[in-house]
Amino acid sequence: MAAEVGATVVYPVHGVAEVVGSETRTVAGQMATYLVLAISGENRGGDLRILVREDQFDTIGIRPAMSSDDASQVLDVLAVVDPRVSATWSRRFKSHQEKLKSGDVFDLAEVVRNLALRQHERTLGAADKAMYRRARTSLLAELAVTWGVSTDSAAERVDGALRR
């Protein structure tokens, strides 16, 4: 994936980022171009800047923000009311971690849906609560960018899909 300054991208685990600059650096005797990514405080609890080698974008899983069609499909994923999820906490938690690391927006939506349904049925443990908050924040940020709305507006649409 080629990204230019000003592009909005999604960094797995960290969420939505903006390409804010480009730098050429020499590391271990090799010159390479690095793109500077700014991840907003909303995603991380504070502003974060990351340098990523331009030729490593695909390897890391950095991708463009989802399309409007993908956003509609994400709402469909969120609306599934009877997903197959392991009853064993450790398996479920590991599966959710792997989905978050994948960087795939549909995997992210599944984690949000599964944990929202579980939270509706019973109280989430501390680890699940933290994972749910992180996953929901990332999903809302990306949907807000795609739809060109605030995260609060995106949250209303997500909550509506989860209630179906």
PyRosetta script that sets phi, psi and omega in degrees:
from pyrosetta import init, pose_from_sequence

init()
pose = pose_from_sequence("MAAEVGATVVYPVHGVAEVVGSETRTVAGQMATYLVLAISGENRGGDLRILVREDQFDTIGIRPAMSSDDASQVLDVLAVVDPRVSATWSRRFKSHQEKLKSGDVFDLAEVVRNLALRQHERTLGAADKAMYRRARTSLLAELAVTWGVSTDSAAERVDGALRR")
pose.set_psi(1, 130.6)
pose.set_omega(1, 175.6)
pose.set_phi(2, -99.2)
pose.set_psi(2, 129.9)
pose.set_omega(2, 179.7)
pose.set_phi(3, -122.2)
pose.set_psi(3, 140.5)
pose.set_omega(3, 179.5)
pose.set_phi(4, -111.0)
pose.set_psi(4, 160.1)
pose.set_omega(4, 177.2)
pose.set_phi(5, -57.0)
pose.set_psi(5, 131.7)
pose.set_omega(5, -178.2)
pose.set_phi(6, 100.1)
pose.set_psi(6, -14.4)
pose.set_omega(6, -179.3)
pose.set_phi(7, -72.5)
pose.set_psi(7, 147.3)
pose.set_omega(7, 173.7)
pose.set_phi(8, -99.6)
pose.set_psi(8, 127.7)
pose.set_omega(8, -179.1)
pose.set_phi(9, -130.3)
pose.set_psi(9, 168.9)
pose.set_omega(9, 176.7)
pose.set_phi(10, -119.2)
pose.set_psi(10, 124.4)
pose.set_omega(10, 178.6)
pose.set_phi(11, -101.9)
pose.set_psi(11, 119.9)
pose.set_omega(11, -178.9)
pose.set_phi(12, -52.1)
pose.set_psi(12, 142.2)
pose.set_omega(12, -179.1)
pose.set_phi(13, 76.7)
pose.set_psi(13, -45.9)
pose.set_omega(13, -177.8)
pose.set_phi(14, -83.0)
pose.set_psi(14, -30.6)
pose.set_omega(14, 178.9)
pose.set_phi(15, 98.5)
pose.set_psi(15, -151.0)
pose.set_omega(15, -174.7)
pose.set_phi(16, -68.8)
pose.set_psi(16, 136.1)
pose.set_omega(16, 178.9)
pose.set_phi(17, -140.6)
pose.set_psi(17, 157.5)
pose.set_omega(17, 175.2)
pose.set_phi(18, -115.3)
pose.set_psi(18, 136.7)
pose.set_omega(18, 174.9)
pose.set_phi(19, -78.1)
pose.set_psi(19, 112.8)
pose.set_omega(19, -173.8)
pose.set_phi(20, -108.7)
pose.set_psi(20, -5.5)
pose.set_omega(20, 179.5)
pose.set_phi(21, -175.2)
pose.set_psi(21, 176.1)
pose.set_omega(21, 179.4)
pose.set_phi(22, -141.0)
pose.set_psi(22, 136.8)
pose.set_omega(22, 179.7)
pose.set_phi(23, -135.8)
pose.set_psi(23, 144.6)
pose.set_omega(23, 172.9)
pose.set_phi(24, -104.8)
pose.set_psi(24, 128.0)
pose.set_omega(24, -178.5)
pose.set_phi(25, -134.0)
pose.set_psi(25, 153.9)
pose.set_omega(25, 174.9)
pose.set_phi(26, -109.1)
pose.set_psi(26, 119.3)
pose.set_omega(26, 179.6)
pose.set_phi(27, -127.7)
pose.set_psi(27, 127.8)
pose.set_omega(27, -178.7)
pose.set_phi(28, 53.3)
pose.set_psi(28, 38.3)
pose.set_omega(28, 176.4)
pose.set_phi(29, 79.7)
pose.set_psi(29, 1.7)
pose.set_omega(29, -179.4)
pose.set_phi(30, -115.0)
pose.set_psi(30, 131.3)
pose.set_omega(30, 178.5)
pose.set_phi(31, -87.6)
pose.set_psi(31, 134.6)
pose.set_omega(31, 179.2)
pose.set_phi(32, -146.6)
pose.set_psi(32, 155.9)
pose.set_omega(32, 176.6)
pose.set_phi(33, -94.5)
pose.set_psi(33, 130.8)
pose.set_omega(33, 178.1)
pose.set_phi(34, -115.7)
pose.set_psi(34, 137.6)
pose.set_omega(34, 173.4)
pose.set_phi(35, -98.6)
pose.set_psi(35, 139.3)
pose.set_omega(35, 179.8)
pose.set_phi(36, -95.5)
pose.set_psi(36, 120.3)
pose.set_omega(36, 179.2)
pose.set_phi(37, -106.0)
pose.set_psi(37, 133.2)
pose.set_omega(37, 175.4)
pose.set_phi(38, -107.9)
pose.set_psi(38, 121.5)
pose.set_omega(38, 178.2)
pose.set_phi(39, -107.1)
pose.set_psi(39, 124.2)
pose.set_omega(39, -173.2)
pose.set_phi(40, -66.9)
pose.set_psi(40, 155.8)
pose.set_omega(40, 179.3)
pose.set_phi(41, -59.8)
pose.set_psi(41, -27.8)
pose.set_omega(41, -180.0)
pose.set_phi(42, -60.5)
pose.set_psi(42, -34.6)
pose.set_omega(42, -178.8)
pose.set_phi(43, -83.0)
pose.set_psi(43, -29.6)
pose.set_omega(43, -168.9)
pose.set_phi(44, -122.7)
pose.set_psi(44, -3.3)
pose.set_omega(44, -176.1)
pose.set_phi(45, 83.7)
pose.set_psi(45, 5.8)
pose.set_omega(45, 179.2)
pose.set_phi(46, 174.3)
pose.set_psi(46, 158.3)
pose.set_omega(46, -179.6)
pose.set_phi(47, -69.3)
pose.set_psi(47, 142.1)
pose.set_omega(47, -177.7)
pose.set_phi(48, -137.0)
pose.set_psi(48, 134.9)
pose.set_omega(48, 174.8)
pose.set_phi(49, -118.0)
pose.set_psi(49, 134.8)
pose.set_omega(49, -177.7)
pose.set_phi(50, -128.8)
pose.set_psi(50, 136.4)
pose.set_omega(50, 172.2)
pose.set_phi(51, -97.7)
pose.set_psi(51, 128.6)
pose.set_omega(51, 179.7)
pose.set_phi(52, -129.7)
pose.set_psi(52, 128.3)
pose.set_omega(52, 175.6)
pose.set_phi(53, -59.0)
pose.set_psi(53, 131.8)
pose.set_omega(53, -176.9)
pose.set_phi(54, -57.2)
pose.set_psi(54, -37.4)
pose.set_omega(54, -178.6)
pose.set_phi(55, -79.0)
pose.set_psi(55, 0.5)
pose.set_omega(55, 179.9)
pose.set_phi(56, -105.5)
pose.set_psi(56, -0.4)
pose.set_omega(56, -177.0)
pose.set_phi(57, -53.4)
pose.set_psi(57, -50.5)
pose.set_omega(57, -177.3)
pose.set_phi(58, -66.2)
pose.set_psi(58, -39.0)
pose.set_omega(58, -179.8)
pose.set_phi(59, -61.8)
pose.set_psi(59, -41.3)
pose.set_omega(59, -179.1)
pose.set_phi(60, -74.6)
pose.set_psi(60, -27.1)
pose.set_omega(60, -179.3)
pose.set_phi(61, 98.9)
pose.set_psi(61, 16.1)
pose.set_omega(61, 177.3)
pose.set_phi(62, -69.4)
pose.set_psi(62, 135.7)
pose.set_omega(62, -174.9)
pose.set_phi(63, -142.2)
pose.set_psi(63, 163.3)
pose.set_omega(63, 174.3)
pose.set_phi(64, -67.2)
pose.set_psi(64, 158.1)
pose.set_omega(64, 175.3)
pose.set_phi(65, -61.8)
pose.set_psi(65, 154.1)
pose.set_omega(65, -176.3)
pose.set_phi(66, -63.4)
pose.set_psi(66, 158.2)
pose.set_omega(66, 177.3)
pose.set_phi(67, -83.6)
pose.set_psi(67, 170.8)
pose.set_omega(67, 176.5)
pose.set_phi(68, -63.1)
pose.set_psi(68, -38.0)
pose.set_omega(68, 177.0)
pose.set_phi(69, -62.6)
pose.set_psi(69, -43.2)
pose.set_omega(69, 177.7)
pose.set_phi(70, -62.3)
pose.set_psi(70, -38.7)
pose.set_omega(70, 179.7)
pose.set_phi(71, -61.7)
pose.set_psi(71, -39.7)
pose.set_omega(71, 177.3)
pose.set_phi(72, -64.5)
pose.set_psi(72, -40.7)
pose.set_omega(72, 178.5)
pose.set_phi(73, -67.9)
pose.set_psi(73, -32.8)
pose.set_omega(73, 176.4)
pose.set_phi(74, -62.2)
pose.set_psi(74, -41.9)
pose.set_omega(74, 177.8)
pose.set_phi(75, -62.4)
pose.set_psi(75, -35.4)
pose.set_omega(75, 176.3)
pose.set_phi(76, -65.5)
pose.set_psi(76, -40.6)
pose.set_omega(76, 177.6)
pose.set_phi(77, -61.9)
pose.set_psi(77, -42.7)
pose.set_omega(77, -179.4)
pose.set_phi(78, -64.5)
pose.set_psi(78, -28.1)
pose.set_omega(78, -175.5)
pose.set_phi(79, -81.8)
pose.set_psi(79, -9.3)
pose.set_omega(79, 178.9)
pose.set_phi(80, -63.9)
pose.set_psi(80, 123.8)
pose.set_omega(80, -172.9)
pose.set_phi(81, -96.7)
pose.set_psi(81, -14.1)
pose.set_omega(81, -178.0)
pose.set_phi(82, -133.1)
pose.set_psi(82, 65.3)
pose.set_omega(82, -178.8)
pose.set_phi(83, -74.2)
pose.set_psi(83, 155.9)
pose.set_omega(83, 175.8)
pose.set_phi(84, -88.3)
pose.set_psi(84, 111.8)
pose.set_omega(84, -178.6)
pose.set_phi(85, -133.4)
pose.set_psi(85, 138.6)
pose.set_omega(85, 179.8)
pose.set_phi(86, -59.3)
pose.set_psi(86, 139.8)
pose.set_omega(86, 177.1)
pose.set_phi(87, -78.2)
pose.set_psi(87, -20.1)
pose.set_omega(87, 180.0)
pose.set_phi(88, -80.2)
pose.set_psi(88, 124.3)
pose.set_omega(88, -175.5)
pose.set_phi(89, -57.5)
pose.set_psi(89, -47.3)
pose.set_omega(89, -174.9)
pose.set_phi(90, -63.3)
pose.set_psi(90, -39.8)
pose.set_omega(90, 178.0)
pose.set_phi(91, -68.0)
pose.set_psi(91, -42.7)
pose.set_omega(91, 179.7)
pose.set_phi(92, -63.1)
pose.set_psi(92, -45.5)
pose.set_omega(92, -179.0)
pose.set_phi(93, -63.0)
pose.set_psi(93, -44.4)
pose.set_omega(93, 179.2)
pose.set_phi(94, -63.3)
pose.set_psi(94, -42.2)
pose.set_omega(94, 178.3)
pose.set_phi(95, -61.4)
pose.set_psi(95, -43.3)
pose.set_omega(95, 179.4)
pose.set_phi(96, -65.4)
pose.set_psi(96, -40.0)
pose.set_omega(96, 177.5)
pose.set_phi(97, -60.7)
pose.set_psi(97, -44.4)
pose.set_omega(97, 180.0)
pose.set_phi(98, -63.2)
pose.set_psi(98, -39.3)
pose.set_omega(98, 178.5)
pose.set_phi(99, -64.5)
pose.set_psi(99, -40.9)
pose.set_omega(99, 179.0)
pose.set_phi(100, -65.3)
pose.set_psi(100, -39.6)
pose.set_omega(100, -179.3)
pose.set_phi(101, -70.3)
pose.set_psi(101, -23.7)
pose.set_omega(101, -177.2)
pose.set_phi(102, -63.9)
pose.set_psi(102, -29.4)
pose.set_omega(102, -177.8)
pose.set_phi(103, 82.1)
pose.set_psi(103, -1.8)
pose.set_omega(103, -179.0)
pose.set_phi(104, -79.2)
pose.set_psi(104, 127.8)
pose.set_omega(104, -175.9)
pose.set_phi(105, -64.9)
pose.set_psi(105, -30.8)
pose.set_omega(105, 179.3)
pose.set_phi(106, -73.7)
pose.set_psi(106, -35.3)
pose.set_omega(106, 173.0)
pose.set_phi(107, -63.8)
pose.set_psi(107, -41.9)
pose.set_omega(107, 177.9)
pose.set_phi(108, -60.2)
pose.set_psi(108, -44.3)
pose.set_omega(108, 179.1)
pose.set_phi(109, -63.0)
pose.set_psi(109, -37.6)
pose.set_omega(109, 177.6)
pose.set_phi(110, -62.6)
pose.set_psi(110, -41.9)
pose.set_omega(110, 179.1)
pose.set_phi(111, -63.0)
pose.set_psi(111, -45.5)
pose.set_omega(111, 179.0)
pose.set_phi(112, -60.3)
pose.set_psi(112, -48.5)
pose.set_omega(112, -179.7)
pose.set_phi(113, -59.7)
pose.set_psi(113, -49.8)
pose.set_omega(113, -176.6)
pose.set_phi(114, -60.8)
pose.set_psi(114, -44.0)
pose.set_omega(114, -178.4)
pose.set_phi(115, -73.6)
pose.set_psi(115, -32.9)
pose.set_omega(115, 176.3)
pose.set_phi(116, -65.7)
pose.set_psi(116, -43.0)
pose.set_omega(116, 177.7)
pose.set_phi(117, -63.8)
pose.set_psi(117, -42.5)
pose.set_omega(117, 179.9)
pose.set_phi(118, -64.6)
pose.set_psi(118, -40.2)
pose.set_omega(118, 179.4)
pose.set_phi(119, -64.4)
pose.set_psi(119, -35.1)
pose.set_omega(119, 178.7)
pose.set_phi(120, -67.5)
pose.set_psi(120, -34.7)
pose.set_omega(120, -177.9)
pose.set_phi(121, -80.6)
pose.set_psi(121, -36.8)
pose.set_omega(121, -177.5)
pose.set_phi(122, -158.7)
pose.set_psi(122, 172.8)
pose.set_omega(122, -179.9)
pose.set_phi(123, -73.6)
pose.set_psi(123, 135.2)
pose.set_omega(123, 176.5)
pose.set_phi(124, -80.3)
pose.set_psi(124, 147.0)
pose.set_omega(124, 172.8)
pose.set_phi(125, -72.8)
pose.set_psi(125, 170.8)
pose.set_omega(125, -176.4)
pose.set_phi(126, -59.0)
pose.set_psi(126, -43.4)
pose.set_omega(126, -178.4)
pose.set_phi(127, -66.5)
pose.set_psi(127, -41.6)
pose.set_omega(127, 178.5)
pose.set_phi(128, -67.0)
pose.set_psi(128, -38.8)
pose.set_omega(128, 178.0)
pose.set_phi(129, -61.2)
pose.set_psi(129, -45.1)
pose.set_omega(129, -179.6)
pose.set_phi(130, -64.3)
pose.set_psi(130, -42.3)
pose.set_omega(130, 179.2)
pose.set_phi(131, -64.6)
pose.set_psi(131, -42.2)
pose.set_omega(131, 179.9)
pose.set_phi(132, -62.1)
pose.set_psi(132, -45.8)
pose.set_omega(132, 178.9)
pose.set_phi(133, -59.0)
pose.set_psi(133, -47.2)
pose.set_omega(133, -179.8)
pose.set_phi(134, -62.3)
pose.set_psi(134, -47.7)
pose.set_omega(134, -177.6)
pose.set_phi(135, -65.0)
pose.set_psi(135, -44.3)
pose.set_omega(135, -179.6)
pose.set_phi(136, -63.6)
pose.set_psi(136, -43.5)
pose.set_omega(136, 179.3)
pose.set_phi(137, -60.7)
pose.set_psi(137, -44.7)
pose.set_omega(137, 179.2)
pose.set_phi(138, -64.0)
pose.set_psi(138, -44.5)
pose.set_omega(138, -179.3)
pose.set_phi(139, -64.4)
pose.set_psi(139, -44.6)
pose.set_omega(139, -179.9)
pose.set_phi(140, -63.1)
pose.set_psi(140, -40.6)
pose.set_omega(140, 179.7)
pose.set_phi(141, -62.2)
pose.set_psi(141, -42.8)
pose.set_omega(141, -179.1)
pose.set_phi(142, -70.5)
pose.set_psi(142, -41.1)
pose.set_omega(142, 177.5)
pose.set_phi(143, -63.2)
pose.set_psi(143, -40.6)
pose.set_omega(143, 179.2)
pose.set_phi(144, -60.5)
pose.set_psi(144, -42.0)
pose.set_omega(144, 178.2)
pose.set_phi(145, -64.7)
pose.set_psi(145, -44.9)
pose.set_omega(145, -178.2)
pose.set_phi(146, -63.3)
pose.set_psi(146, -44.0)
pose.set_omega(146, -177.6)
pose.set_phi(147, -85.3)
pose.set_psi(147, -12.5)
pose.set_omega(147, -177.8)
pose.set_phi(148, 68.2)
pose.set_psi(148, 38.4)
pose.set_omega(148, -179.2)
pose.set_phi(149, -126.5)
pose.set_psi(149, 175.8)
pose.set_omega(149, 175.7)
pose.set_phi(150, -75.2)
pose.set_psi(150, 162.5)
pose.set_omega(150, 177.1)
pose.set_phi(151, -65.8)
pose.set_psi(151, -29.3)
pose.set_omega(151, 176.8)
pose.set_phi(152, -64.6)
pose.set_psi(152, -41.5)
pose.set_omega(152, 177.3)
pose.set_phi(153, -66.1)
pose.set_psi(153, -41.1)
pose.set_omega(153, 177.0)
pose.set_phi(154, -62.6)
pose.set_psi(154, -39.8)
pose.set_omega(154, 179.5)
pose.set_phi(155, -61.5)
pose.set_psi(155, -39.7)
pose.set_omega(155, 178.7)
pose.set_phi(156, -61.7)
pose.set_psi(156, -42.2)
pose.set_omega(156, -180.0)
pose.set_phi(157, -68.7)
pose.set_psi(157, -39.9)
pose.set_omega(157, 178.3)
pose.set_phi(158, -64.8)
pose.set_psi(158, -46.0)
pose.set_omega(158, 179.3)
pose.set_phi(159, -61.3)
pose.set_psi(159, -37.8)
pose.set_omega(159, 176.3)
pose.set_phi(160, -62.5)
pose.set_psi(160, -41.5)
pose.set_omega(160, 178.0)
pose.set_phi(161, -66.7)
pose.set_psi(161, -37.5)
pose.set_omega(161, -179.9)
pose.set_phi(162, -69.4)
pose.set_psi(162, -25.3)
pose.set_omega(162, -179.7)
pose.set_phi(163, -82.8)
pose.set_psi(163, -14.0)
pose.set_omega(163, -176.7)
pose.set_phi(164, -57.4)
pose.dump_pdb("model.pdb")
